[in-house]
Amino acid sequence: MIRIGQGYDVHRLSAGRRLILGGADIPFCKGLDGHSDADVLVHAVMDALLGAAALGDIGMLFPDSSAEYLGADSISLLKRVSGLLKSRGCSIVNIDSTVIAQEPKLSPYISIMRKNIALACGVSTGAVSVKATTEEHLGFTGSGDGIAASAVCLIEAEGS
């Protein structure tokens, strides 16, 4: 059975934080604020995968009220989500994602992000798409207040 999942995440940009997107450390004057490393791209991918498998969302698995996940590496959490899907008889067919950020320019890091996500999910890089876009200075992402990401995925699941 083929199933689709959709995920979305957003975090505020703030000084004094590293900017981590798709597991890549991106040089920038601000980073994303959050309980974990606040990697919006990986968070959106995890929610898409969990949604496709009807396993809830990342807030249920990795609550921000838990000290265990303070500063957590989102790529490590993605590996756990991928393992959970595999244990439930699900395999990832593909992932398509978009990062919405006015700056910094992300094109130099796209291939690194794709590779990091693919490795964490145990799929080929060809099964992972990462795109970046701006919002032409509109809204909170366009003003540089935050970064958002969306993702969709297809999985094959045994049974229903």
Sequence and secondary structure as in RCSB ss.txt:
>XXXX:A:sequence
MIRIGQGYDVHRLSAGRRLILGGADIPFCKGLDGHSDADVLVHAVMDALLGAAALGDIGMLFPDSSAEYLGADSI
SLLKRVSGLLKSRGCSIVNIDSTVIAQEPKLSPYISIMRKNIALACGVSTGAVSVKATTEEHLGFTGSGDGIAAS
AVCLIEAEGS
>XXXX:A:secstr
 EEEEEEEEEEEEETTS EEETTEEE  S EE SSS   HHHHHHHHHHHHHTT   HHHHS TT GGGTT  HH
HHHHHHHHHHHHTTEEEEEEEEEEE SSS  GGGHHHHHHHHHHHHTS GGGEEEEEE  TT HHHHTTSEEEEE
EEEEEEES  
